[in-house]
Amino acid sequence: MFVPITNTPRDYAWGSETAIPRLLGTEETGEPQAELWLGAHPGSPARIFDPSLTEGHTDLESWIASDPTRIVGRRGTLPYLLKILAAAAPLSLQAHPTLERAREGFARENAAGIALDDPARNYKDALHKPELVVALSDRYEALCGFRALAEVREIVDLLVMIDGSQTAPRWELYGPIVHLLEDSPTAFESDADILRSVVAYLLSGAEEVPALVGHLVRTAEKALHPAHAHLTDPYTPSLETVVRLNEEYPGDPGIVISLLLNRVTLAKGQALYLPAGNIHAYLSGLGVELMSASDNVLRGGLTPKHVDVAELLEVLDFDALPVPYLVPTRPVPGLSVFTPGVPDFVLAQVEVGIDRPFAAPTVGFTPLGAAIGICIAGAVTVTGASGTHRFARGEAFFATPDEGALAFGGSGTVFVAAPGAPAAELP
């Protein structure tokens, strides 16, 4: 069964006023349109165009709840949330828990009597929240994961040299952060321990941290002068990010934390996969985001919202790892499948009947459960076991599992979200 769905974009302040309307051919409202949610998450469940198709139910959450096994299969819930995300300003630094940590934290906060809508609540549910993002804009800017400690030291040494101040010893210029980054620490067993201590210090509320942030910003501005370009070139985007973040969140300790993180620019079509514990922040750009259907976020700065430092430090993965690019498989021309290896979701990009060498007149994709698709260009027909549905740019659909293999024709581009494992393989 194919059910056309829609939703109203979320108007978060960091959202772009134009990117989503221009992508989908919808109306600009003069207000931010940050995220278009397509799923059954209670925060903003997708609306059903024609309730006569769904026994009168007007949104996906209530319809699925009425007969979960028939509508989504053995899982009983829709395990993912598909979004179109448009960032005109940086999002908060954040990370998400493992499934085990989420279950423990959710039970702990329930036992403590913390209301689900309490701003200090960390765990809104007992689920993890891995996520992936595919860039739709020519540039998609992000911070994700910790740099190697040697690289962090190189940046700090560069800033100390450019600062050029002779009024104080090196460690006093940047406070304990420099001392913690020294080459021969005695109190730590690993690089991850050192990075953890730096983050803990920056988020500690120590009275000298605001002065450190201000000094760093002034030094970054100085470092960006053309006279220093030969020194700063590899780190110019990171220094520009420091200056920009200070414009959005003046004095926030997350500005310093940004220098500890990988600074990434995705080209259109490139993707990141962000597992549990990966600290990240999207800075700007338009993308397709797919995640587990959870609302568990531990924030680490660049936000006026609650930051639970102790819990964040338990959730974060401080190991320096390569940038988590996710390269799709291309089993047939016109089909790219982003598979992060979690049971919650996979994302397929289908391009049919368009003037590109990897497109094809028809493309097949078999979702392992209930699927959601959105057309971002042209017009595409999708055919399953029970019939055919045509949807044009900006239109979306929900497909029940009994549709089986889906065949796409027409001329356009569609993204399709589906579970990442068949129900038979689930615990």
Backbone torsions as a table, in degrees:
resi	resn	phi	psi	omega
1	MET	NA	130.4	175.8
2	PHE	-104.5	129.6	-178.9
3	VAL	-126.0	113.7	176.0
4	PRO	-63.6	136.1	-179.9
5	ILE	-131.6	163.7	178.0
6	THR	-154.0	179.5	173.7
7	ASN	-166.4	168.1	175.7
8	THR	-100.4	127.5	-179.6
9	PRO	-58.4	144.4	176.5
10	ARG	-72.7	139.4	-172.1
11	ASP	-101.5	42.0	178.0
12	TYR	-58.2	147.2	-172.3
13	ALA	-62.1	-27.3	-178.3
14	TRP	-79.8	-4.0	-174.7
15	GLY	-75.4	157.5	175.4
16	SER	-81.9	144.1	176.7
17	GLU	-80.9	-16.2	-169.6
18	THR	-122.8	-26.1	-167.2
19	ALA	-64.2	-48.1	-179.7
20	ILE	-67.0	-45.7	177.0
21	PRO	-58.7	-39.3	-178.8
22	ARG	-71.3	-32.0	176.6
23	LEU	-69.1	-45.4	-170.5
24	LEU	-100.0	-4.4	-179.9
25	GLY	72.9	29.9	180.0
26	THR	-103.0	179.3	-172.6
27	GLU	-80.8	135.8	169.0
28	GLU	-79.4	136.4	-175.3
29	THR	-108.6	-7.6	-173.6
30	GLY	83.2	-2.9	177.2
31	GLU	-112.8	159.1	177.3
32	PRO	-61.0	139.0	171.4
33	GLN	-122.3	96.0	-169.0
34	ALA	-89.3	-47.1	-175.1
35	GLU	-143.1	131.7	170.4
36	LEU	-102.2	115.2	-177.8
37	TRP	-94.1	130.5	175.6
38	LEU	-127.2	99.4	-177.6
39	GLY	175.7	-163.4	-178.6
40	ALA	-113.0	14.6	-179.5
41	HIS	-61.9	132.8	-175.6
42	PRO	-63.5	-18.6	178.9
43	GLY	-65.7	-27.8	178.3
44	SER	-169.8	71.1	-177.9
45	PRO	-66.8	143.3	178.2
46	ALA	-59.3	141.7	178.8
47	ARG	-89.4	148.1	-179.7
48	ILE	-97.2	125.5	-177.9
49	PHE	-60.9	-47.3	-173.0
50	ASP	-123.1	92.6	-177.8
51	PRO	-60.5	-16.0	177.6
52	SER	-66.6	-19.6	177.0
53	LEU	-79.4	-17.1	-171.2
54	THR	-126.5	39.0	177.3
55	GLU	55.5	31.2	177.2
56	GLY	91.3	-6.7	180.0
57	HIS	-70.7	138.1	-173.4
58	THR	-103.5	-8.4	177.0
59	ASP	-141.6	162.0	-173.0
60	LEU	-68.3	-35.1	-179.5
61	GLU	-61.9	-50.1	-176.5
62	SER	-69.5	-35.4	179.4
63	TRP	-65.3	-47.0	179.6
64	ILE	-61.5	-41.0	-179.3
65	ALA	-63.1	-24.7	-177.8
66	SER	-72.4	-26.4	-178.7
67	ASP	-162.7	69.3	-170.4
68	PRO	-57.6	-43.7	-175.5
69	THR	-63.2	-42.4	-179.7
70	ARG	-68.2	-38.0	-169.6
71	ILE	-87.2	-36.7	-178.9
72	VAL	-122.8	-7.3	178.1
73	GLY	97.7	-165.3	-171.9
74	ARG	-60.6	-27.4	179.7
75	ARG	-58.0	-38.2	-179.2
76	GLY	82.9	-12.1	177.1
77	THR	-140.3	162.3	173.2
78	LEU	-89.1	114.3	-168.6
79	PRO	-83.0	0.7	-174.4
80	TYR	-134.4	166.0	174.7
81	LEU	-134.6	121.8	179.2
82	LEU	-97.5	135.2	-178.7
83	LYS	-134.9	151.7	158.9
84	ILE	-104.9	123.4	-173.9
85	LEU	-118.2	133.2	-179.6
86	ALA	-132.3	105.8	-176.8
87	ALA	-103.9	118.8	172.7
88	ALA	-98.4	-14.3	178.4
89	ALA	-141.0	159.4	-176.3
90	PRO	-63.7	141.7	170.8
91	LEU	-84.5	171.4	180.0
92	SER	-68.9	153.0	166.7
93	LEU	-66.7	133.1	-175.7
94	GLN	-156.9	162.9	174.4
95	ALA	-147.5	165.3	-177.1
96	HIS	-127.3	150.6	-173.9
97	PRO	-81.7	163.4	167.7
98	THR	-69.7	167.8	178.4
99	LEU	-62.2	-40.9	-179.5
100	GLU	-65.1	-43.6	179.9
101	ARG	-65.3	-38.2	179.9
102	ALA	-64.6	-43.4	179.5
103	ARG	-62.5	-45.3	-179.4
104	GLU	-65.0	-45.0	-178.4
105	GLY	-66.4	-39.2	179.2
106	PHE	-63.8	-44.5	179.0
107	ALA	-65.6	-40.0	-178.3
108	ARG	-64.4	-44.6	-178.7
109	GLU	-71.9	-32.1	173.5
110	ASN	-63.2	-45.1	-178.7
111	ALA	-64.5	-29.8	179.0
112	ALA	-80.4	-5.7	178.1
113	GLY	75.6	23.9	179.1
114	ILE	-80.1	122.0	-177.5
115	ALA	-63.5	147.8	-178.9
116	LEU	-61.9	-27.5	-179.4
117	ASP	-97.3	10.1	176.8
118	ASP	-69.2	128.1	-179.6
119	PRO	-59.0	-22.0	-179.3
120	ALA	-88.8	0.7	-179.2
121	ARG	-75.5	132.4	177.6
122	ASN	-93.3	-38.5	-170.4
123	TYR	-114.3	108.7	179.8
124	LYS	-88.9	-13.2	-179.1
125	ASP	-157.8	179.8	-176.3
126	ALA	-104.0	33.3	-174.2
127	LEU	-118.3	154.3	170.7
128	HIS	-83.3	175.7	-176.3
129	LYS	-146.1	59.9	170.2
130	PRO	-64.9	156.3	-178.7
131	GLU	-152.1	155.8	172.5
132	LEU	-130.6	155.4	177.4
133	VAL	-137.5	136.7	176.2
134	VAL	-116.1	126.6	-177.1
135	ALA	-71.2	132.3	173.0
136	LEU	-106.8	-23.0	175.3
137	SER	-86.3	163.9	-179.4
138	ASP	-62.3	-29.8	176.5
139	ARG	-134.5	133.4	176.3
140	TYR	-129.8	115.6	-170.5
141	GLU	-102.1	138.2	-176.4
142	ALA	-154.7	160.7	165.7
143	LEU	-112.6	137.3	177.6
144	CYS	-158.9	124.7	174.5
145	GLY	72.3	160.0	-176.7
146	PHE	-82.9	139.8	172.3
147	ARG	-69.1	165.7	169.1
148	ALA	-63.2	142.9	-176.9
149	LEU	-60.2	-35.9	179.2
150	ALA	-61.3	-35.4	178.9
151	GLU	-71.4	-39.3	176.6
152	VAL	-60.8	-44.6	179.3
153	ARG	-61.1	-38.9	179.5
154	GLU	-62.2	-41.2	179.2
155	ILE	-65.2	-44.8	-178.7
156	VAL	-64.2	-43.2	178.3
157	ASP	-61.0	-39.7	178.5
158	LEU	-62.4	-44.8	-179.8
159	LEU	-65.5	-40.2	178.7
160	VAL	-62.2	-40.9	179.9
161	MET	-66.1	-44.7	-178.6
162	ILE	-68.7	-34.3	178.1
163	ASP	-57.5	-45.3	172.5
164	GLY	67.9	9.8	-177.9
165	SER	-70.5	135.4	176.7
166	GLN	-109.5	13.6	-173.5
167	THR	-88.3	-10.3	-177.2
168	ALA	-155.4	154.9	174.9
169	PRO	-60.1	160.7	-175.5
170	ARG	-53.8	-45.9	-174.8
171	TRP	-68.8	-25.9	-179.8
172	GLU	-75.3	-25.8	-179.2
173	LEU	-62.2	-40.7	-175.4
174	TYR	-120.2	17.1	173.9
175	GLY	65.7	-162.7	-175.7
176	PRO	-60.3	-18.6	-179.4
177	ILE	-58.0	-39.9	-179.9
178	VAL	-70.0	-41.5	179.2
179	HIS	-60.5	-41.1	-179.8
180	LEU	-66.9	-25.6	-177.4
181	LEU	-92.3	3.3	-178.5
182	GLU	-58.6	155.5	-172.1
183	ASP	-67.6	-23.3	-173.7
184	SER	-126.1	64.2	179.7
185	PRO	-67.1	146.8	178.9
186	THR	-108.7	-16.6	-173.5
187	ALA	-97.7	1.0	-173.1
188	PHE	-126.5	148.6	-178.9
189	GLU	-95.6	-18.4	-175.4
190	SER	-152.9	165.6	174.6
191	ASP	-59.8	-37.4	179.6
192	ALA	-61.7	-37.5	177.8
193	ASP	-62.6	-39.7	-179.8
194	ILE	-65.2	-47.2	179.9
195	LEU	-62.2	-38.3	178.0
196	ARG	-61.4	-41.3	-179.4
197	SER	-68.0	-36.6	177.5
198	VAL	-64.1	-47.0	179.8
199	VAL	-63.4	-42.6	179.2
200	ALA	-60.4	-41.4	178.4
201	TYR	-64.1	-45.9	-176.5
202	LEU	-63.7	-31.8	-178.6
203	LEU	-96.5	7.7	-173.8
204	SER	-75.8	-17.2	-174.3
205	GLY	82.9	10.5	178.9
206	ALA	-57.1	141.9	-170.7
207	GLU	-65.8	-22.0	-179.0
208	GLU	-86.2	-8.1	-176.8
209	VAL	-62.6	-45.5	178.6
210	PRO	-57.1	-38.4	177.9
211	ALA	-66.1	-37.9	176.5
212	LEU	-61.6	-45.2	179.5
213	VAL	-60.8	-47.2	179.9
214	GLY	-60.7	-41.2	180.0
215	HIS	-65.6	-41.2	178.5
216	LEU	-61.3	-44.5	-179.1
217	VAL	-61.6	-45.0	179.3
218	ARG	-62.8	-38.7	178.3
219	THR	-68.9	-38.9	177.5
220	ALA	-62.7	-41.7	176.6
221	GLU	-60.6	-41.2	178.0
222	LYS	-65.8	-40.6	-178.5
223	ALA	-65.7	-25.8	-178.1
224	LEU	-82.2	-1.6	175.5
225	HIS	-62.6	140.2	-178.3
226	PRO	-52.4	-27.8	-179.0
227	ALA	-62.5	-21.9	-178.0
228	HIS	-104.2	8.2	-173.6
229	ALA	-57.9	-36.0	-178.0
230	HIS	-67.7	-20.7	179.3
231	LEU	-92.3	-37.2	-169.5
232	THR	-97.0	-6.3	-170.0
233	ASP	-45.6	-49.7	-177.9
234	PRO	-63.5	-24.4	-174.0
235	TYR	-112.6	11.9	-179.7
236	THR	-56.7	-46.2	178.6
237	PRO	-59.3	-36.8	179.4
238	SER	-66.8	-40.4	179.0
239	LEU	-69.8	-38.8	175.2
240	GLU	-61.9	-36.3	178.0
241	THR	-65.1	-40.1	176.6
242	VAL	-56.3	-47.1	-178.4
243	VAL	-65.9	-43.5	-178.6
244	ARG	-66.3	-42.6	179.7
245	LEU	-62.0	-34.9	178.2
246	ASN	-67.2	-29.9	176.0
247	GLU	-67.7	-35.5	-178.2
248	GLU	-85.4	-38.3	-174.9
249	TYR	-135.3	69.1	-174.0
250	PRO	-57.0	130.5	176.6
251	GLY	79.7	-0.3	-176.5
252	ASP	-71.3	134.0	179.1
253	PRO	-63.0	-20.4	175.6
254	GLY	-60.2	-21.3	177.4
255	ILE	-63.1	-42.9	177.4
256	VAL	-70.7	-40.9	179.3
257	ILE	-58.3	-32.3	-179.1
258	SER	-58.0	-30.4	179.4
259	LEU	-73.5	-16.6	177.4
260	LEU	-83.8	-8.0	-170.4
261	LEU	-109.0	157.1	173.7
262	ASN	-66.9	130.5	176.9
263	ARG	-101.1	118.4	-168.6
264	VAL	-121.9	137.2	169.3
265	THR	-119.1	114.1	175.4
266	LEU	-88.3	137.4	168.0
267	ALA	-84.8	162.3	-180.0
268	LYS	-54.0	128.9	179.7
269	GLY	95.6	-17.1	176.9
270	GLN	-79.3	157.4	-174.6
271	ALA	-137.4	153.3	170.9
272	LEU	-119.6	145.9	169.9
273	TYR	-119.0	125.9	-173.8
274	LEU	-115.6	99.6	-179.1
275	PRO	-79.3	-179.8	178.0
276	ALA	-56.4	139.2	175.5
277	GLY	87.4	-10.9	-179.0
278	ASN	-80.9	114.3	178.0
279	ILE	-76.4	135.1	-174.4
280	HIS	-155.6	163.5	173.3
281	ALA	-155.8	129.2	172.6
282	TYR	-82.8	131.6	-174.7
283	LEU	-98.7	-41.6	178.8
284	SER	-169.4	155.0	174.7
285	GLY	126.4	172.2	-179.2
286	LEU	-116.2	131.4	-178.4
287	GLY	-153.6	167.3	168.9
288	VAL	-97.1	125.5	-179.2
289	GLU	-117.6	137.9	178.1
290	LEU	-134.7	132.3	-173.4
291	MET	-148.0	167.1	169.4
292	SER	-66.4	151.0	-173.1
293	ALA	-81.3	65.4	-178.7
294	SER	-124.8	162.3	178.0
295	ASP	-123.1	25.7	-177.0
296	ASN	-90.2	111.2	-177.5
297	VAL	-131.7	125.8	171.2
298	LEU	-105.6	115.6	-174.5
299	ARG	-91.7	150.4	-176.6
300	GLY	-130.2	22.5	179.5
301	GLY	128.4	176.9	-178.1
302	LEU	59.0	42.3	-177.7
303	THR	-162.1	147.4	171.3
304	PRO	-83.7	-3.9	-176.7
305	LYS	-79.9	172.9	-176.2
306	HIS	-62.1	133.7	173.6
307	VAL	-120.0	110.7	177.3
308	ASP	-92.1	94.8	-171.9
309	VAL	-62.0	-46.1	-177.1
310	ALA	-60.7	-44.6	-179.3
311	GLU	-69.5	-40.2	178.2
312	LEU	-58.1	-44.4	-179.0
313	LEU	-63.6	-28.5	176.5
314	GLU	-76.2	-28.8	-175.8
315	VAL	-85.5	-34.5	-172.1
316	LEU	-66.9	143.7	170.0
317	ASP	-98.2	110.4	-176.1
318	PHE	-90.9	0.9	177.0
319	ASP	-69.3	135.7	175.9
320	ALA	-77.4	122.6	-178.1
321	LEU	-130.2	159.1	175.4
322	PRO	-60.3	156.5	175.6
323	VAL	-54.9	127.9	-172.4
324	PRO	-80.5	62.2	174.4
325	TYR	-63.4	144.4	176.6
326	LEU	-118.1	110.3	-177.5
327	VAL	-93.4	127.7	-177.8
328	PRO	-76.5	156.5	166.0
329	THR	-88.2	154.2	179.9
330	ARG	-129.9	80.0	-174.1
331	PRO	-65.9	-29.3	176.5
332	VAL	-143.3	158.7	177.2
333	PRO	-57.1	133.2	178.0
334	GLY	90.6	-4.1	-178.4
335	LEU	-122.5	121.4	174.0
336	SER	-119.3	128.2	-176.1
337	VAL	-120.1	119.0	178.2
338	PHE	-94.9	111.0	-173.3
339	THR	-120.5	101.4	-176.8
340	PRO	-81.9	-7.3	178.1
341	GLY	85.7	23.5	173.9
342	VAL	-115.2	153.3	-177.2
343	PRO	-73.9	-10.9	-172.4
344	ASP	-76.0	-35.9	-171.9
345	PHE	-163.4	154.7	161.8
346	VAL	-134.4	160.6	179.4
347	LEU	-128.5	126.9	177.3
348	ALA	-111.0	135.3	171.8
349	GLN	-109.2	120.3	-177.0
350	VAL	-113.2	126.8	176.9
351	GLU	-126.9	118.3	-175.2
352	VAL	-129.2	145.6	170.0
353	GLY	60.4	23.4	-179.2
354	ILE	-116.5	164.4	-171.7
355	ASP	-81.6	69.2	175.4
356	ARG	-137.9	146.5	-173.7
357	PRO	-65.4	-22.6	-177.3
358	PHE	-100.8	3.8	177.7
359	ALA	-84.1	169.6	-177.8
360	ALA	-148.5	160.4	179.3
361	PRO	-62.0	-39.1	175.8
362	THR	-138.4	149.4	-179.8
363	VAL	-136.7	137.4	178.1
364	GLY	-108.4	143.1	175.6
365	PHE	-146.3	133.3	-178.2
366	THR	-111.8	103.1	178.0
367	PRO	-72.7	146.8	179.8
368	LEU	-95.3	55.7	-177.9
369	GLY	137.9	-164.3	-179.0
370	ALA	-64.3	137.1	-175.4
371	ALA	-121.0	153.6	172.0
372	ILE	-128.7	132.2	179.0
373	GLY	-127.9	150.8	174.2
374	ILE	-138.0	133.9	179.2
375	CYS	-90.3	127.4	-179.6
376	ILE	-111.5	-4.5	177.9
377	ALA	-159.4	142.1	175.9
378	GLY	70.5	-147.2	177.7
379	ALA	-146.1	133.9	-171.8
380	VAL	-129.8	141.5	171.5
381	THR	-102.7	139.7	176.8
382	VAL	-123.3	130.3	-177.1
383	THR	-120.9	128.8	176.1
384	GLY	-123.2	-159.1	-176.0
385	ALA	-67.9	-26.0	-172.7
386	SER	-108.8	-5.2	-179.1
387	GLY	160.5	-166.5	-176.2
388	THR	-128.5	141.2	176.7
389	HIS	-130.3	136.3	177.2
390	ARG	-107.8	132.0	176.2
391	PHE	-139.1	142.8	-173.6
392	ALA	-105.3	175.9	178.7
393	ARG	-46.9	128.7	179.2
394	GLY	89.3	-6.1	-178.5
395	GLU	-100.8	150.2	-176.0
396	ALA	-133.8	160.3	-179.8
397	PHE	-144.2	157.0	170.7
398	PHE	-113.8	134.0	179.1
399	ALA	-120.1	126.3	177.9
400	THR	-72.0	156.7	-175.2
401	PRO	-60.0	-27.2	-177.3
402	ASP	-69.7	-6.6	173.8
403	GLU	-69.6	-24.1	177.1
404	GLY	65.8	-139.9	-179.3
405	ALA	-63.6	137.6	-179.8
406	LEU	-110.1	135.1	176.1
407	ALA	-113.5	130.2	-177.6
408	PHE	-111.1	133.3	175.8
409	GLY	-135.1	-169.8	-177.4
410	GLY	92.5	-144.8	-178.4
411	SER	-149.1	104.3	-179.0
412	GLY	169.9	-170.2	-178.7
413	THR	-128.4	134.0	179.8
414	VAL	-138.5	142.0	170.5
415	PHE	-105.1	135.0	-178.5
416	VAL	-125.3	124.1	175.2
417	ALA	-99.6	144.2	179.9
418	ALA	-154.4	164.2	174.6
419	PRO	-61.0	158.3	-175.6
420	GLY	-95.2	-2.5	178.4
421	ALA	-152.2	148.5	177.7
422	PRO	-67.0	150.5	-177.5
423	ALA	-56.8	-32.0	-178.7
424	ALA	-63.7	-22.5	-178.4
425	GLU	-94.0	-1.8	-177.9
426	LEU	-80.0	149.4	177.6
427	PRO	-66.3	NA	NA
